[in-house]
Amino acid sequence: MNNQIKSSWSRIKPAFIALCLPVFLGVNACSDETMQNVQKIKDYETARTIFWDELYPDGGETLYCAQQFDGGYNRGINIEHVFPMGWVTHTLDCGRRKECRLNSALFNQIEADLHNLYPARTEINKERSSIAFGMVNGEKRNYGSCDFEIQHRRPRLVEPREEVRGNIARSMFYMADTYNLTLFEKQIAILEKWHREDPPDQFEKDRNDKIEKIQGNRNPYIDGKIF
């Protein structure tokens, strides 16, 4: 095996193992059907269609603002990657996002993972960018009734509404665990707190079930795993 192939496999292997090992004893996450489903979502363009047509066909509410939306195209609503893709490109060292799509199969798999995707208001998604999650002093509201606060001075932070803090924590932990991505200690500490204080509700559990049927694997942190 040449060095280039070894390097590529070393990056793909952690994700492959995480997807294929049993989530719980007696459950094989790598059945033929599972692998077929996982392979179906080959990139973000594919995932985006599946996201709206299969995961949110009847609409729902945005992650950060709880804004209701109908099924189909909604102006001002797009898809948020809870674990930022800017952090992923840095970890994989594959270049900018467009370059990573061209030269990294693992990046395409990570970018397309439905467990990390949530509907969001476009301007909120843009403001959040790749900023870490945390607690922002005060309750300054820049987005009307939307309970989303951003601290532009260092350390740059965004604070989401209480009702989805656990959802965010479990998405972040899933991504870090599944793809061997880095979370810093301060980020882990706040996410662990949110995970405890905001346990999975029925919507999050149902969403996990839907994604398992579509993508072929579950987020074990919704099922009770501790980071």
C-alpha positions in Angstrom: 0.0 0.0 0.0 1.6 3.3 -1.1 1.8 6.3 1.3 -1.0 8.2 -0.5 -3.4 5.3 -0.1 -2.3 4.8 3.5 -3.0 8.5 4.3 -6.5 8.4 2.7 -7.4 5.2 4.6 -6.2 6.6 7.9 -8.8 9.4 7.5 -11.6 7.3 6.2 -11.1 4.4 8.7 -12.4 6.2 11.9 -15.6 7.1 10.2 -16.0 3.7 8.6 -15.5 2.0 12.0 -17.9 4.3 13.8 -20.6 3.7 11.3 -20.1 0.0 11.1 -19.6 -1.1 14.8 -22.8 -2.0 16.6 -24.4 0.9 18.4 -25.7 -1.5 21.0 -25.0 -5.2 21.6 -26.9 -7.3 19.1 -27.5 -4.5 16.6 -25.3 -4.7 13.5 -25.2 -1.2 12.0 -23.4 -2.6 8.9 -26.1 -4.8 7.3 -26.2 -4.7 3.5 -29.3 -2.5 3.7 -27.5 -0.1 6.0 -24.5 0.2 3.8 -26.7 0.8 0.8 -28.4 3.6 2.6 -25.2 5.2 3.8 -23.7 5.1 0.3 -26.9 6.6 -1.1 -26.1 9.9 0.5 -22.8 10.4 -1.3 -22.6 14.2 -1.0 -24.3 17.3 0.3 -26.2 17.9 -2.9 -27.8 14.5 -2.5 -28.4 15.1 1.3 -30.0 18.5 0.7 -32.7 16.9 -1.5 -33.3 14.1 0.9 -33.4 16.5 3.8 -36.4 18.5 2.4 -38.2 15.6 0.6 -37.8 12.9 3.2 -36.8 14.3 6.6 -39.0 17.5 6.5 -41.6 16.8 3.8 -44.4 18.5 5.8 -42.3 21.4 7.1 -41.4 21.9 10.7 -39.6 24.6 12.7 -36.2 26.1 12.5 -33.5 25.1 15.0 -32.5 28.5 16.5 -35.7 30.5 16.2 -38.5 27.9 16.3 -40.0 29.6 13.2 -42.6 27.4 11.5 -42.3 26.6 7.8 -44.3 24.5 5.3 -43.1 21.6 3.2 -41.3 22.4 0.0 -39.3 25.6 -0.8 -39.3 28.3 1.8 -37.7 31.6 1.1 -35.3 32.5 3.9 -34.9 29.0 5.3 -31.8 26.8 4.6 -29.8 24.0 6.2 -27.5 24.5 9.1 -24.5 22.3 9.8 -24.5 22.2 13.6 -20.9 21.0 13.7 -19.3 23.6 11.4 -17.8 22.5 8.1 -15.0 25.1 8.6 -13.8 23.1 11.6 -13.9 19.9 9.4 -11.9 21.4 6.6 -9.3 22.4 9.1 -9.1 19.0 10.7 -8.9 17.1 7.4 -6.5 19.7 5.9 -8.2 19.3 2.6 -8.3 23.0 1.6 -11.3 25.2 1.3 -14.8 23.8 1.3 -15.1 23.6 -2.5 -11.6 22.0 -2.7 -12.6 19.4 0.0 -15.6 18.4 -2.0 -13.3 17.6 -5.0 -10.5 15.9 -3.2 -11.9 14.3 0.0 -14.4 11.4 0.0 -14.5 11.7 3.8 -15.4 15.4 3.7 -18.3 14.6 1.4 -19.6 12.0 3.8 -19.3 14.3 6.8 -21.0 17.2 5.0 -23.9 15.0 4.0 -24.6 13.4 7.4 -28.2 14.1 8.3 -27.6 13.9 12.0 -25.7 17.2 11.7 -28.3 19.0 9.6 -31.1 21.2 10.8 -33.4 23.8 9.2 -32.4 27.4 10.0 -33.3 30.9 9.1 -30.8 31.9 6.4 -29.5 35.1 8.2 -29.1 33.2 11.5 -27.1 30.4 9.7 -24.9 33.1 8.1 -24.3 34.9 11.4 -23.5 31.7 13.3 -20.9 30.7 10.6 -18.3 28.6 12.4 -18.6 30.3 15.8 -18.4 28.0 18.9 -21.4 27.6 21.2 -21.5 29.1 24.7 -23.2 31.5 27.1 -23.4 35.2 26.1 -23.7 37.8 28.9 -27.0 39.7 28.8 -30.0 39.1 26.6 -29.5 41.4 23.7 -31.8 40.3 20.8 -30.8 41.3 17.3 -33.3 39.1 15.5 -36.7 40.1 16.8 -38.3 37.5 18.9 -35.7 34.9 18.0 -33.8 33.8 21.1 -30.3 33.7 19.5 -27.5 35.8 20.9 -24.0 36.3 19.4 -20.9 37.7 21.0 -18.7 39.3 18.3 -15.8 40.2 20.6 -13.3 37.5 21.6 -14.1 34.8 22.6 -16.7 34.8 19.8 -19.7 32.8 20.9 -23.3 32.0 20.0 -26.0 31.1 22.5 -29.0 29.2 21.2 -32.4 29.0 22.9 -32.7 26.6 25.9 -35.1 24.2 24.1 -32.6 23.1 21.6 -29.3 23.2 23.5 -29.4 19.5 24.1 -30.1 18.7 20.5 -27.1 20.8 19.5 -24.9 19.1 22.1 -25.9 15.6 20.9 -25.2 16.5 17.2 -21.8 17.9 18.1 -20.9 14.8 20.2 -22.1 12.5 17.4 -20.0 14.2 14.8 -16.9 14.3 16.9 -17.3 10.7 17.9 -18.2 9.3 14.5 -15.6 11.1 12.4 -12.8 11.6 15.0 -13.2 15.4 14.9 -11.8 17.8 17.6 -13.8 19.5 20.3 -11.9 21.7 22.7 -12.3 21.3 26.5 -14.4 24.5 27.0 -16.8 23.5 24.2 -17.1 20.0 25.6 -17.9 21.3 29.1 -20.8 23.5 28.0 -22.1 20.9 25.6 -22.1 18.2 28.4 -24.1 20.6 30.6 -26.6 21.2 27.8 -26.8 17.5 27.2 -27.8 16.9 30.8 -30.2 19.9 31.2 -32.1 19.4 27.9 -32.7 15.6 27.4 -34.1 14.3 24.1 -37.8 15.1 23.6 -40.1 13.1 21.4 -39.4 15.2 18.3 -35.7 14.5 18.6 -36.3 10.8 19.1 -38.6 10.6 16.1 -36.1 12.4 14.0 -33.4 9.9 15.0 -35.7 7.1 13.9 -36.3 8.8 10.5 -32.6 9.3 9.9 -31.9 5.7 10.7 -34.4 4.6 8.1 -32.9 7.1 5.5 -29.2 7.0 6.3 -28.8 3.7 8.1 -27.4 4.7 11.5 -28.5 6.4 14.7 -27.2 9.1 16.9 -26.4 7.1 20.0 -26.3 10.2 22.2 -30.1 10.5 21.7 -30.4 6.9 22.8 -28.6 7.6 26.1 -24.8 7.4 25.4 -22.5 9.6 27.5 -19.7 11.5 25.8 
